[in-house]
Amino acid sequence: MKLSDYSKEDLLAEIEKRENIEKENIENKPKVLPSLFQIAKNINCSVIPLLEEHIEDIASGKYHEDNDDEHYIFKEVMKACYGDNIFDWINKNI
């Protein structure tokens, strides 16, 4: 369909709908967990073991170029800082 096929009201309604979606996404944007203690606890529980394994793989010669440790480390850091549902929010909004 061409843009000219839509009425002015339809176009204005679509613009308003998109502005509301954008506003909602901004208002609902995840925030870093409020407690630095909680972030540190989460990092200790989930990220530190991954980092140690990554270093051990390099030190023992098991590391290879197609290793995707960085992906898992990034994922765990995001969850530690923003909560377990951060990727649900990201996937919903991209």
PDB file of N, CA, C and O in Angstrom:
ATOM      1  N   MET A   1       0.830  -1.181   0.000  1.00  0.00           N
ATOM      2  CA  MET A   1       0.000   0.000   0.000  1.00  0.00           C
ATOM      3  C   MET A   1       0.874   1.244   0.000  1.00  0.00           C
ATOM      4  O   MET A   1       2.001   1.245   0.495  1.00  0.00           O
ATOM      5  N   LYS A   2       0.333   2.265  -0.553  1.00  0.00           N
ATOM      6  CA  LYS A   2       1.018   3.556  -0.571  1.00  0.00           C
ATOM      7  C   LYS A   2       0.581   4.370   0.632  1.00  0.00           C
ATOM      8  O   LYS A   2      -0.492   4.154   1.196  1.00  0.00           O
ATOM      9  N   LEU A   3       1.417   5.292   1.005  1.00  0.00           N
ATOM     10  CA  LEU A   3       1.091   6.190   2.106  1.00  0.00           C
ATOM     11  C   LEU A   3      -0.191   6.966   1.815  1.00  0.00           C
ATOM     12  O   LEU A   3      -0.974   7.245   2.723  1.00  0.00           O
ATOM     13  N   SER A   4      -0.396   7.307   0.567  1.00  0.00           N
ATOM     14  CA  SER A   4      -1.586   8.083   0.185  1.00  0.00           C
ATOM     15  C   SER A   4      -2.878   7.271   0.334  1.00  0.00           C
ATOM     16  O   SER A   4      -3.970   7.838   0.294  1.00  0.00           O
ATOM     17  N   ASP A   5      -2.760   5.954   0.506  1.00  0.00           N
ATOM     18  CA  ASP A   5      -3.939   5.110   0.690  1.00  0.00           C
ATOM     19  C   ASP A   5      -4.532   5.235   2.100  1.00  0.00           C
ATOM     20  O   ASP A   5      -5.660   4.806   2.344  1.00  0.00           O
ATOM     21  N   TYR A   6      -3.761   5.829   3.027  1.00  0.00           N
ATOM     22  CA  TYR A   6      -4.215   5.949   4.409  1.00  0.00           C
ATOM     23  C   TYR A   6      -4.806   7.334   4.652  1.00  0.00           C
ATOM     24  O   TYR A   6      -4.359   8.326   4.075  1.00  0.00           O
ATOM     25  N   SER A   7      -5.807   7.384   5.504  1.00  0.00           N
ATOM     26  CA  SER A   7      -6.396   8.678   5.857  1.00  0.00           C
ATOM     27  C   SER A   7      -5.480   9.402   6.830  1.00  0.00           C
ATOM     28  O   SER A   7      -4.614   8.791   7.456  1.00  0.00           O
ATOM     29  N   LYS A   8      -5.674  10.684   6.948  1.00  0.00           N
ATOM     30  CA  LYS A   8      -4.896  11.499   7.881  1.00  0.00           C
ATOM     31  C   LYS A   8      -5.079  10.976   9.302  1.00  0.00           C
ATOM     32  O   LYS A   8      -4.123  10.920  10.074  1.00  0.00           O
ATOM     33  N   GLU A   9      -6.292  10.598   9.642  1.00  0.00           N
ATOM     34  CA  GLU A   9      -6.584  10.076  10.981  1.00  0.00           C
ATOM     35  C   GLU A   9      -5.830   8.774  11.257  1.00  0.00           C
ATOM     36  O   GLU A   9      -5.301   8.563  12.349  1.00  0.00           O
ATOM     37  N   ASP A  10      -5.793   7.904  10.239  1.00  0.00           N
ATOM     38  CA  ASP A  10      -5.062   6.643  10.392  1.00  0.00           C
ATOM     39  C   ASP A  10      -3.577   6.892  10.617  1.00  0.00           C
ATOM     40  O   ASP A  10      -2.950   6.243  11.454  1.00  0.00           O
ATOM     41  N   LEU A  11      -3.023   7.830   9.872  1.00  0.00           N
ATOM     42  CA  LEU A  11      -1.597   8.150  10.006  1.00  0.00           C
ATOM     43  C   LEU A  11      -1.307   8.757  11.377  1.00  0.00           C
ATOM     44  O   LEU A  11      -0.323   8.394  12.021  1.00  0.00           O
ATOM     45  N   LEU A  12      -2.150   9.668  11.818  1.00  0.00           N
ATOM     46  CA  LEU A  12      -1.957  10.282  13.136  1.00  0.00           C
ATOM     47  C   LEU A  12      -2.097   9.242  14.244  1.00  0.00           C
ATOM     48  O   LEU A  12      -1.353   9.276  15.224  1.00  0.00           O
ATOM     49  N   ALA A  13      -3.037   8.329  14.096  1.00  0.00           N
ATOM     50  CA  ALA A  13      -3.210   7.266  15.089  1.00  0.00           C
ATOM     51  C   ALA A  13      -1.973   6.367  15.144  1.00  0.00           C
ATOM     52  O   ALA A  13      -1.553   5.963  16.229  1.00  0.00           O
ATOM     53  N   GLU A  14      -1.392   6.055  14.001  1.00  0.00           N
ATOM     54  CA  GLU A  14      -0.185   5.226  13.959  1.00  0.00           C
ATOM     55  C   GLU A  14       0.999   5.946  14.602  1.00  0.00           C
ATOM     56  O   GLU A  14       1.782   5.337  15.331  1.00  0.00           O
ATOM     57  N   ILE A  15       1.124   7.235  14.331  1.00  0.00           N
ATOM     58  CA  ILE A  15       2.208   8.011  14.946  1.00  0.00           C
ATOM     59  C   ILE A  15       2.042   8.019  16.458  1.00  0.00           C
ATOM     60  O   ILE A  15       3.010   7.806  17.187  1.00  0.00           O
ATOM     61  N   GLU A  16       0.834   8.261  16.936  1.00  0.00           N
ATOM     62  CA  GLU A  16       0.581   8.280  18.379  1.00  0.00           C
ATOM     63  C   GLU A  16       0.888   6.912  19.003  1.00  0.00           C
ATOM     64  O   GLU A  16       1.479   6.835  20.080  1.00  0.00           O
ATOM     65  N   LYS A  17       0.484   5.845  18.325  1.00  0.00           N
ATOM     66  CA  LYS A  17       0.749   4.492  18.811  1.00  0.00           C
ATOM     67  C   LYS A  17       2.252   4.253  18.956  1.00  0.00           C
ATOM     68  O   LYS A  17       2.706   3.717  19.966  1.00  0.00           O
ATOM     69  N   ARG A  18       3.012   4.650  17.950  1.00  0.00           N
ATOM     70  CA  ARG A  18       4.469   4.442  17.989  1.00  0.00           C
ATOM     71  C   ARG A  18       5.132   5.302  19.060  1.00  0.00           C
ATOM     72  O   ARG A  18       6.072   4.858  19.719  1.00  0.00           O
ATOM     73  N   GLU A  19       4.646   6.529  19.235  1.00  0.00           N
ATOM     74  CA  GLU A  19       5.194   7.388  20.294  1.00  0.00           C
ATOM     75  C   GLU A  19       4.914   6.791  21.667  1.00  0.00           C
ATOM     76  O   GLU A  19       5.766   6.851  22.554  1.00  0.00           O
ATOM     77  N   ASN A  20       3.734   6.219  21.848  1.00  0.00           N
ATOM     78  CA  ASN A  20       3.391   5.594  23.129  1.00  0.00           C
ATOM     79  C   ASN A  20       4.247   4.373  23.398  1.00  0.00           C
ATOM     80  O   ASN A  20       4.664   4.143  24.533  1.00  0.00           O
ATOM     81  N   ILE A  21       4.514   3.584  22.360  1.00  0.00           N
ATOM     82  CA  ILE A  21       5.380   2.413  22.517  1.00  0.00           C
ATOM     83  C   ILE A  21       6.782   2.861  22.921  1.00  0.00           C
ATOM     84  O   ILE A  21       7.384   2.283  23.826  1.00  0.00           O
ATOM     85  N   GLU A  22       7.302   3.893  22.252  1.00  0.00           N
ATOM     86  CA  GLU A  22       8.639   4.395  22.573  1.00  0.00           C
ATOM     87  C   GLU A  22       8.683   4.913  24.001  1.00  0.00           C
ATOM     88  O   GLU A  22       9.629   4.628  24.735  1.00  0.00           O
ATOM     89  N   LYS A  23       7.668   5.672  24.403  1.00  0.00           N
ATOM     90  CA  LYS A  23       7.607   6.213  25.760  1.00  0.00           C
ATOM     91  C   LYS A  23       7.556   5.082  26.778  1.00  0.00           C
ATOM     92  O   LYS A  23       8.243   5.132  27.798  1.00  0.00           O
ATOM     93  N   GLU A  24       6.743   4.060  26.505  1.00  0.00           N
ATOM     94  CA  GLU A  24       6.626   2.920  27.408  1.00  0.00           C
ATOM     95  C   GLU A  24       7.961   2.192  27.532  1.00  0.00           C
ATOM     96  O   GLU A  24       8.352   1.797  28.631  1.00  0.00           O
ATOM     97  N   ASN A  25       8.660   2.013  26.417  1.00  0.00           N
ATOM     98  CA  ASN A  25       9.960   1.334  26.458  1.00  0.00           C
ATOM     99  C   ASN A  25      10.957   2.115  27.293  1.00  0.00           C
ATOM    100  O   ASN A  25      11.735   1.527  28.045  1.00  0.00           O
ATOM    101  N   ILE A  26      10.941   3.439  27.167  1.00  0.00           N
ATOM    102  CA  ILE A  26      11.873   4.263  27.939  1.00  0.00           C
ATOM    103  C   ILE A  26      11.525   4.197  29.416  1.00  0.00           C
ATOM    104  O   ILE A  26      12.411   4.050  30.257  1.00  0.00           O
ATOM    105  N   GLU A  27      10.227   4.304  29.740  1.00  0.00           N
ATOM    106  CA  GLU A  27       9.807   4.273  31.136  1.00  0.00           C
ATOM    107  C   GLU A  27      10.073   2.918  31.781  1.00  0.00           C
ATOM    108  O   GLU A  27      10.377   2.851  32.972  1.00  0.00           O
ATOM    109  N   ASN A  28       9.964   1.854  31.023  1.00  0.00           N
ATOM    110  CA  ASN A  28      10.147   0.505  31.558  1.00  0.00           C
ATOM    111  C   ASN A  28      11.561  -0.025  31.373  1.00  0.00           C
ATOM    112  O   ASN A  28      11.821  -1.203  31.619  1.00  0.00           O
ATOM    113  N   LYS A  29      12.469   0.832  30.945  1.00  0.00           N
ATOM    114  CA  LYS A  29      13.852   0.420  30.718  1.00  0.00           C
ATOM    115  C   LYS A  29      14.440  -0.150  32.009  1.00  0.00           C
ATOM    116  O   LYS A  29      14.291   0.452  33.072  1.00  0.00           O
ATOM    117  N   PRO A  30      15.095  -1.285  31.928  1.00  0.00           N
ATOM    118  CA  PRO A  30      15.689  -1.870  33.140  1.00  0.00           C
ATOM    119  C   PRO A  30      16.712  -0.932  33.758  1.00  0.00           C
ATOM    120  O   PRO A  30      17.406  -0.186  33.066  1.00  0.00           O
ATOM    121  N   LYS A  31      16.783  -0.991  35.054  1.00  0.00           N
ATOM    122  CA  LYS A  31      17.757  -0.188  35.778  1.00  0.00           C
ATOM    123  C   LYS A  31      18.696  -1.143  36.504  1.00  0.00           C
ATOM    124  O   LYS A  31      18.326  -2.265  36.850  1.00  0.00           O
ATOM    125  N   VAL A  32      19.910  -0.672  36.725  1.00  0.00           N
ATOM    126  CA  VAL A  32      20.869  -1.481  37.469  1.00  0.00           C
ATOM    127  C   VAL A  32      20.270  -1.778  38.835  1.00  0.00           C
ATOM    128  O   VAL A  32      19.655  -0.908  39.451  1.00  0.00           O
ATOM    129  N   LEU A  33      20.447  -2.986  39.302  1.00  0.00           N
ATOM    130  CA  LEU A  33      19.937  -3.356  40.611  1.00  0.00           C
ATOM    131  C   LEU A  33      20.403  -2.319  41.639  1.00  0.00           C
ATOM    132  O   LEU A  33      21.543  -1.858  41.580  1.00  0.00           O
ATOM    133  N   PRO A  34      19.540  -1.959  42.564  1.00  0.00           N
ATOM    134  CA  PRO A  34      19.838  -0.844  43.461  1.00  0.00           C
ATOM    135  C   PRO A  34      20.977  -1.084  44.437  1.00  0.00           C
ATOM    136  O   PRO A  34      21.604  -0.124  44.885  1.00  0.00           O
ATOM    137  N   SER A  35      21.255  -2.286  44.767  1.00  0.00           N
ATOM    138  CA  SER A  35      22.254  -2.566  45.785  1.00  0.00           C
ATOM    139  C   SER A  35      23.560  -3.053  45.158  1.00  0.00           C
ATOM    140  O   SER A  35      23.588  -4.065  44.457  1.00  0.00           O
ATOM    141  N   LEU A  36      24.625  -2.326  45.418  1.00  0.00           N
ATOM    142  CA  LEU A  36      25.937  -2.781  44.946  1.00  0.00           C
ATOM    143  C   LEU A  36      26.292  -4.120  45.586  1.00  0.00           C
ATOM    144  O   LEU A  36      26.963  -4.950  44.973  1.00  0.00           O
ATOM    145  N   PHE A  37      25.842  -4.321  46.803  1.00  0.00           N
ATOM    146  CA  PHE A  37      26.069  -5.600  47.466  1.00  0.00           C
ATOM    147  C   PHE A  37      25.419  -6.731  46.679  1.00  0.00           C
ATOM    148  O   PHE A  37      26.017  -7.791  46.496  1.00  0.00           O
ATOM    149  N   GLN A  38      24.178  -6.498  46.208  1.00  0.00           N
ATOM    150  CA  GLN A  38      23.477  -7.531  45.434  1.00  0.00           C
ATOM    151  C   GLN A  38      24.207  -7.814  44.125  1.00  0.00           C
ATOM    152  O   GLN A  38      24.347  -8.971  43.729  1.00  0.00           O
ATOM    153  N   ILE A  39      24.674  -6.761  43.450  1.00  0.00           N
ATOM    154  CA  ILE A  39      25.423  -6.953  42.205  1.00  0.00           C
ATOM    155  C   ILE A  39      26.689  -7.759  42.478  1.00  0.00           C
ATOM    156  O   ILE A  39      27.001  -8.702  41.752  1.00  0.00           O
ATOM    157  N   ALA A  40      27.417  -7.380  43.533  1.00  0.00           N
ATOM    158  CA  ALA A  40      28.657  -8.099  43.875  1.00  0.00           C
ATOM    159  C   ALA A  40      28.354  -9.558  44.194  1.00  0.00           C
ATOM    160  O   ALA A  40      29.086 -10.455  43.776  1.00  0.00           O
ATOM    161  N   LYS A  41      27.275  -9.792  44.934  1.00  0.00           N
ATOM    162  CA  LYS A  41      26.892 -11.166  45.267  1.00  0.00           C
ATOM    163  C   LYS A  41      26.567 -11.945  43.990  1.00  0.00           C
ATOM    164  O   LYS A  41      27.003 -13.085  43.830  1.00  0.00           O
ATOM    165  N   ASN A  42      25.802 -11.333  43.082  1.00  0.00           N
ATOM    166  CA  ASN A  42      25.457 -11.998  41.825  1.00  0.00           C
ATOM    167  C   ASN A  42      26.702 -12.285  40.998  1.00  0.00           C
ATOM    168  O   ASN A  42      26.832 -13.366  40.424  1.00  0.00           O
ATOM    169  N   ILE A  43      27.607 -11.331  40.934  1.00  0.00           N
ATOM    170  CA  ILE A  43      28.830 -11.526  40.159  1.00  0.00           C
ATOM    171  C   ILE A  43      29.667 -12.646  40.757  1.00  0.00           C
ATOM    172  O   ILE A  43      30.197 -13.484  40.028  1.00  0.00           O
ATOM    173  N   ASN A  44      29.789 -12.666  42.063  1.00  0.00           N
ATOM    174  CA  ASN A  44      30.550 -13.732  42.716  1.00  0.00           C
ATOM    175  C   ASN A  44      29.946 -15.090  42.436  1.00  0.00           C
ATOM    176  O   ASN A  44      30.673 -16.064  42.242  1.00  0.00           O
ATOM    177  N   CYS A  45      28.634 -15.168  42.413  1.00  0.00           N
ATOM    178  CA  CYS A  45      27.958 -16.458  42.221  1.00  0.00           C
ATOM    179  C   CYS A  45      28.009 -16.941  40.777  1.00  0.00           C
ATOM    180  O   CYS A  45      28.136 -18.140  40.530  1.00  0.00           O
ATOM    181  N   SER A  46      27.913 -16.016  39.819  1.00  0.00           N
ATOM    182  CA  SER A  46      27.749 -16.468  38.437  1.00  0.00           C
ATOM    183  C   SER A  46      28.905 -16.100  37.511  1.00  0.00           C
ATOM    184  O   SER A  46      29.233 -16.864  36.603  1.00  0.00           O
ATOM    185  N   VAL A  47      29.515 -14.961  37.725  1.00  0.00           N
ATOM    186  CA  VAL A  47      30.522 -14.484  36.777  1.00  0.00           C
ATOM    187  C   VAL A  47      31.921 -14.976  37.123  1.00  0.00           C
ATOM    188  O   VAL A  47      32.661 -15.398  36.235  1.00  0.00           O
ATOM    189  N   ILE A  48      32.289 -14.929  38.380  1.00  0.00           N
ATOM    190  CA  ILE A  48      33.648 -15.305  38.789  1.00  0.00           C
ATOM    191  C   ILE A  48      33.999 -16.724  38.332  1.00  0.00           C
ATOM    192  O   ILE A  48      35.089 -16.924  37.796  1.00  0.00           O
ATOM    193  N   PRO A  49      33.124 -17.715  38.519  1.00  0.00           N
ATOM    194  CA  PRO A  49      33.474 -19.060  38.011  1.00  0.00           C
ATOM    195  C   PRO A  49      33.726 -19.078  36.498  1.00  0.00           C
ATOM    196  O   PRO A  49      34.615 -19.788  36.028  1.00  0.00           O
ATOM    197  N   LEU A  50      32.952 -18.305  35.739  1.00  0.00           N
ATOM    198  CA  LEU A  50      33.178 -18.246  34.287  1.00  0.00           C
ATOM    199  C   LEU A  50      34.532 -17.609  33.972  1.00  0.00           C
ATOM    200  O   LEU A  50      35.258 -18.078  33.096  1.00  0.00           O
ATOM    201  N   LEU A  51      34.862 -16.542  34.692  1.00  0.00           N
ATOM    202  CA  LEU A  51      36.153 -15.884  34.470  1.00  0.00           C
ATOM    203  C   LEU A  51      37.302 -16.834  34.812  1.00  0.00           C
ATOM    204  O   LEU A  51      38.282 -16.928  34.074  1.00  0.00           O
ATOM    205  N   GLU A  52      37.171 -17.528  35.926  1.00  0.00           N
ATOM    206  CA  GLU A  52      38.221 -18.469  36.326  1.00  0.00           C
ATOM    207  C   GLU A  52      38.381 -19.588  35.296  1.00  0.00           C
ATOM    208  O   GLU A  52      39.500 -19.984  34.972  1.00  0.00           O
ATOM    209  N   GLU A  53      37.271 -20.086  34.791  1.00  0.00           N
ATOM    210  CA  GLU A  53      37.335 -21.138  33.774  1.00  0.00           C
ATOM    211  C   GLU A  53      37.989 -20.621  32.494  1.00  0.00           C
ATOM    212  O   GLU A  53      38.776 -21.328  31.864  1.00  0.00           O
ATOM    213  N   HIS A  54      37.663 -19.390  32.115  1.00  0.00           N
ATOM    214  CA  HIS A  54      38.241 -18.766  30.920  1.00  0.00           C
ATOM    215  C   HIS A  54      39.764 -18.654  31.068  1.00  0.00           C
ATOM    216  O   HIS A  54      40.505 -18.999  30.147  1.00  0.00           O
ATOM    217  N   ILE A  55      40.226 -18.174  32.223  1.00  0.00           N
ATOM    218  CA  ILE A  55      41.669 -18.037  32.475  1.00  0.00           C
ATOM    219  C   ILE A  55      42.332 -19.416  32.504  1.00  0.00           C
ATOM    220  O   ILE A  55      43.424 -19.592  31.964  1.00  0.00           O
ATOM    221  N   GLU A  56      41.681 -20.379  33.125  1.00  0.00           N
ATOM    222  CA  GLU A  56      42.233 -21.731  33.187  1.00  0.00           C
ATOM    223  C   GLU A  56      42.372 -22.338  31.796  1.00  0.00           C
ATOM    224  O   GLU A  56      43.370 -22.997  31.504  1.00  0.00           O
ATOM    225  N   ASP A  57      41.373 -22.120  30.931  1.00  0.00           N
ATOM    226  CA  ASP A  57      41.454 -22.616  29.556  1.00  0.00           C
ATOM    227  C   ASP A  57      42.643 -22.006  28.813  1.00  0.00           C
ATOM    228  O   ASP A  57      43.342 -22.701  28.075  1.00  0.00           O
ATOM    229  N   ILE A  58      42.866 -20.723  29.008  1.00  0.00           N
ATOM    230  CA  ILE A  58      44.002 -20.061  28.354  1.00  0.00           C
ATOM    231  C   ILE A  58      45.309 -20.619  28.903  1.00  0.00           C
ATOM    232  O   ILE A  58      46.222 -20.957  28.149  1.00  0.00           O
ATOM    233  N   ALA A  59      45.386 -20.713  30.242  1.00  0.00           N
ATOM    234  CA  ALA A  59      46.623 -21.182  30.878  1.00  0.00           C
ATOM    235  C   ALA A  59      46.952 -22.625  30.505  1.00  0.00           C
ATOM    236  O   ALA A  59      48.125 -22.977  30.380  1.00  0.00           O
ATOM    237  N   SER A  60      45.939 -23.457  30.327  1.00  0.00           N
ATOM    238  CA  SER A  60      46.182 -24.881  30.044  1.00  0.00           C
ATOM    239  C   SER A  60      46.280 -25.187  28.558  1.00  0.00           C
ATOM    240  O   SER A  60      46.487 -26.337  28.171  1.00  0.00           O
ATOM    241  N   GLY A  61      46.129 -24.152  27.715  1.00  0.00           N
ATOM    242  CA  GLY A  61      46.217 -24.373  26.283  1.00  0.00           C
ATOM    243  C   GLY A  61      44.936 -24.901  25.660  1.00  0.00           C
ATOM    244  O   GLY A  61      44.934 -25.271  24.486  1.00  0.00           O
ATOM    245  N   LYS A  62      43.852 -24.946  26.416  1.00  0.00           N
ATOM    246  CA  LYS A  62      42.575 -25.445  25.900  1.00  0.00           C
ATOM    247  C   LYS A  62      41.771 -24.370  25.174  1.00  0.00           C
ATOM    248  O   LYS A  62      40.778 -24.676  24.513  1.00  0.00           O
ATOM    249  N   TYR A  63      42.192 -23.126  25.292  1.00  0.00           N
ATOM    250  CA  TYR A  63      41.451 -22.031  24.649  1.00  0.00           C
ATOM    251  C   TYR A  63      41.625 -22.123  23.140  1.00  0.00           C
ATOM    252  O   TYR A  63      42.723 -22.392  22.654  1.00  0.00           O
ATOM    253  N   HIS A  64      40.556 -21.901  22.406  1.00  0.00           N
ATOM    254  CA  HIS A  64      40.629 -21.900  20.949  1.00  0.00           C
ATOM    255  C   HIS A  64      39.863 -20.704  20.426  1.00  0.00           C
ATOM    256  O   HIS A  64      39.021 -20.146  21.130  1.00  0.00           O
ATOM    257  N   GLU A  65      40.146 -20.304  19.197  1.00  0.00           N
ATOM    258  CA  GLU A  65      39.599 -19.067  18.643  1.00  0.00           C
ATOM    259  C   GLU A  65      38.080 -19.054  18.535  1.00  0.00           C
ATOM    260  O   GLU A  65      37.477 -17.984  18.616  1.00  0.00           O
ATOM    261  N   ASP A  66      37.455 -20.185  18.359  1.00  0.00           N
ATOM    262  CA  ASP A  66      35.998 -20.191  18.247  1.00  0.00           C
ATOM    263  C   ASP A  66      35.307 -20.354  19.602  1.00  0.00           C
ATOM    264  O   ASP A  66      34.109 -20.630  19.669  1.00  0.00           O
ATOM    265  N   ASN A  67      36.070 -20.183  20.671  1.00  0.00           N
ATOM    266  CA  ASN A  67      35.532 -20.210  22.020  1.00  0.00           C
ATOM    267  C   ASN A  67      34.559 -19.052  22.193  1.00  0.00           C
ATOM    268  O   ASN A  67      34.836 -17.937  21.752  1.00  0.00           O
ATOM    269  N   ASP A  68      33.434 -19.305  22.826  1.00  0.00           N
ATOM    270  CA  ASP A  68      32.448 -18.239  23.018  1.00  0.00           C
ATOM    271  C   ASP A  68      32.251 -17.886  24.493  1.00  0.00           C
ATOM    272  O   ASP A  68      31.159 -17.489  24.903  1.00  0.00           O
ATOM    273  N   ASP A  69      33.310 -18.031  25.283  1.00  0.00           N
ATOM    274  CA  ASP A  69      33.238 -17.659  26.698  1.00  0.00           C
ATOM    275  C   ASP A  69      32.783 -16.218  26.888  1.00  0.00           C
ATOM    276  O   ASP A  69      32.011 -15.919  27.799  1.00  0.00           O
ATOM    277  N   GLU A  70      33.265 -15.323  26.020  1.00  0.00           N
ATOM    278  CA  GLU A  70      32.924 -13.913  26.169  1.00  0.00           C
ATOM    279  C   GLU A  70      31.408 -13.710  26.126  1.00  0.00           C
ATOM    280  O   GLU A  70      30.866 -12.877  26.852  1.00  0.00           O
ATOM    281  N   HIS A  71      30.740 -14.467  25.282  1.00  0.00           N
ATOM    282  CA  HIS A  71      29.280 -14.392  25.189  1.00  0.00           C
ATOM    283  C   HIS A  71      28.631 -14.747  26.525  1.00  0.00           C
ATOM    284  O   HIS A  71      27.745 -14.037  27.000  1.00  0.00           O
ATOM    285  N   TYR A  72      29.072 -15.839  27.120  1.00  0.00           N
ATOM    286  CA  TYR A  72      28.494 -16.281  28.384  1.00  0.00           C
ATOM    287  C   TYR A  72      28.841 -15.327  29.525  1.00  0.00           C
ATOM    288  O   TYR A  72      28.015 -15.071  30.400  1.00  0.00           O
ATOM    289  N   ILE A  73      30.061 -14.807  29.510  1.00  0.00           N
ATOM    290  CA  ILE A  73      30.466 -13.849  30.537  1.00  0.00           C
ATOM    291  C   ILE A  73      29.607 -12.589  30.427  1.00  0.00           C
ATOM    292  O   ILE A  73      29.103 -12.092  31.434  1.00  0.00           O
ATOM    293  N   PHE A  74      29.439 -12.071  29.207  1.00  0.00           N
ATOM    294  CA  PHE A  74      28.591 -10.895  28.996  1.00  0.00           C
ATOM    295  C   PHE A  74      27.175 -11.153  29.505  1.00  0.00           C
ATOM    296  O   PHE A  74      26.593 -10.318  30.196  1.00  0.00           O
ATOM    297  N   LYS A  75      26.639 -12.297  29.162  1.00  0.00           N
ATOM    298  CA  LYS A  75      25.279 -12.645  29.566  1.00  0.00           C
ATOM    299  C   LYS A  75      25.144 -12.660  31.092  1.00  0.00           C
ATOM    300  O   LYS A  75      24.176 -12.128  31.636  1.00  0.00           O
ATOM    301  N   GLU A  76      26.099 -13.257  31.768  1.00  0.00           N
ATOM    302  CA  GLU A  76      26.037 -13.333  33.230  1.00  0.00           C
ATOM    303  C   GLU A  76      26.244 -11.968  33.882  1.00  0.00           C
ATOM    304  O   GLU A  76      25.624 -11.674  34.904  1.00  0.00           O
ATOM    305  N   VAL A  77      27.103 -11.135  33.308  1.00  0.00           N
ATOM    306  CA  VAL A  77      27.288  -9.778  33.852  1.00  0.00           C
ATOM    307  C   VAL A  77      26.000  -8.981  33.701  1.00  0.00           C
ATOM    308  O   VAL A  77      25.590  -8.292  34.635  1.00  0.00           O
ATOM    309  N   MET A  78      25.354  -9.065  32.538  1.00  0.00           N
ATOM    310  CA  MET A  78      24.085  -8.356  32.328  1.00  0.00           C
ATOM    311  C   MET A  78      23.041  -8.826  33.335  1.00  0.00           C
ATOM    312  O   MET A  78      22.326  -8.004  33.908  1.00  0.00           O
ATOM    313  N   LYS A  79      22.941 -10.131  33.560  1.00  0.00           N
ATOM    314  CA  LYS A  79      21.973 -10.655  34.516  1.00  0.00           C
ATOM    315  C   LYS A  79      22.327 -10.225  35.938  1.00  0.00           C
ATOM    316  O   LYS A  79      21.438  -9.928  36.735  1.00  0.00           O
ATOM    317  N   ALA A  80      23.622 -10.190  36.259  1.00  0.00           N
ATOM    318  CA  ALA A  80      24.037  -9.777  37.603  1.00  0.00           C
ATOM    319  C   ALA A  80      23.691  -8.315  37.865  1.00  0.00           C
ATOM    320  O   ALA A  80      23.322  -7.947  38.980  1.00  0.00           O
ATOM    321  N   CYS A  81      23.811  -7.494  36.845  1.00  0.00           N
ATOM    322  CA  CYS A  81      23.572  -6.055  37.013  1.00  0.00           C
ATOM    323  C   CYS A  81      22.108  -5.663  36.857  1.00  0.00           C
ATOM    324  O   CYS A  81      21.638  -4.758  37.547  1.00  0.00           O
ATOM    325  N   TYR A  82      21.380  -6.327  35.963  1.00  0.00           N
ATOM    326  CA  TYR A  82      20.014  -5.913  35.648  1.00  0.00           C
ATOM    327  C   TYR A  82      18.945  -6.915  36.071  1.00  0.00           C
ATOM    328  O   TYR A  82      17.755  -6.624  35.958  1.00  0.00           O
ATOM    329  N   GLY A  83      19.337  -8.066  36.546  1.00  0.00           N
ATOM    330  CA  GLY A  83      18.373  -9.074  36.964  1.00  0.00           C
ATOM    331  C   GLY A  83      18.215 -10.171  35.916  1.00  0.00           C
ATOM    332  O   GLY A  83      18.597 -10.010  34.757  1.00  0.00           O
ATOM    333  N   ASP A  84      17.649 -11.271  36.348  1.00  0.00           N
ATOM    334  CA  ASP A  84      17.546 -12.457  35.493  1.00  0.00           C
ATOM    335  C   ASP A  84      16.693 -12.260  34.252  1.00  0.00           C
ATOM    336  O   ASP A  84      16.863 -12.988  33.274  1.00  0.00           O
ATOM    337  N   ASN A  85      15.780 -11.296  34.265  1.00  0.00           N
ATOM    338  CA  ASN A  85      14.856 -11.114  33.142  1.00  0.00           C
ATOM    339  C   ASN A  85      15.328 -10.085  32.120  1.00  0.00           C
ATOM    340  O   ASN A  85      14.550  -9.695  31.249  1.00  0.00           O
ATOM    341  N   ILE A  86      16.567  -9.641  32.199  1.00  0.00           N
ATOM    342  CA  ILE A  86      17.043  -8.588  31.303  1.00  0.00           C
ATOM    343  C   ILE A  86      16.922  -8.995  29.839  1.00  0.00           C
ATOM    344  O   ILE A  86      16.567  -8.163  29.004  1.00  0.00           O
ATOM    345  N   PHE A  87      17.201 -10.234  29.512  1.00  0.00           N
ATOM    346  CA  PHE A  87      17.158 -10.637  28.103  1.00  0.00           C
ATOM    347  C   PHE A  87      15.730 -10.816  27.602  1.00  0.00           C
ATOM    348  O   PHE A  87      15.473 -10.698  26.404  1.00  0.00           O
ATOM    349  N   ASP A  88      14.802 -11.101  28.510  1.00  0.00           N
ATOM    350  CA  ASP A  88      13.388 -11.087  28.114  1.00  0.00           C
ATOM    351  C   ASP A  88      13.000  -9.674  27.674  1.00  0.00           C
ATOM    352  O   ASP A  88      12.329  -9.486  26.659  1.00  0.00           O
ATOM    353  N   TRP A  89      13.440  -8.683  28.465  1.00  0.00           N
ATOM    354  CA  TRP A  89      13.131  -7.289  28.134  1.00  0.00           C
ATOM    355  C   TRP A  89      13.802  -6.890  26.815  1.00  0.00           C
ATOM    356  O   TRP A  89      13.180  -6.269  25.952  1.00  0.00           O
ATOM    357  N   ILE A  90      15.068  -7.254  26.676  1.00  0.00           N
ATOM    358  CA  ILE A  90      15.802  -6.900  25.446  1.00  0.00           C
ATOM    359  C   ILE A  90      15.128  -7.530  24.225  1.00  0.00           C
ATOM    360  O   ILE A  90      14.893  -6.852  23.225  1.00  0.00           O
ATOM    361  N   ASN A  91      14.820  -8.815  24.307  1.00  0.00           N
ATOM    362  CA  ASN A  91      14.197  -9.498  23.164  1.00  0.00           C
ATOM    363  C   ASN A  91      12.837  -8.924  22.832  1.00  0.00           C
ATOM    364  O   ASN A  91      12.450  -8.885  21.664  1.00  0.00           O
ATOM    365  N   LYS A  92      12.111  -8.483  23.832  1.00  0.00           N
ATOM    366  CA  LYS A  92      10.791  -7.882  23.594  1.00  0.00           C
ATOM    367  C   LYS A  92      10.906  -6.528  22.886  1.00  0.00           C
ATOM    368  O   LYS A  92      10.006  -6.122  22.151  1.00  0.00           O
ATOM    369  N   ASN A  93      12.022  -5.841  23.118  1.00  0.00           N
ATOM    370  CA  ASN A  93      12.148  -4.459  22.653  1.00  0.00           C
ATOM    371  C   ASN A  93      13.064  -4.273  21.459  1.00  0.00           C
ATOM    372  O   ASN A  93      13.315  -3.140  21.046  1.00  0.00           O
ATOM    373  N   ILE A  94      13.566  -5.362  20.896  1.00  0.00           N
ATOM    374  CA  ILE A  94      14.375  -5.196  19.676  1.00  0.00           C
ATOM    375  C   ILE A  94      13.639  -5.770  18.497  1.00  0.00           C
ATOM    376  O   ILE A  94      14.146  -5.732  17.375  1.00  0.00           O
TER     377      ILE A  94
END
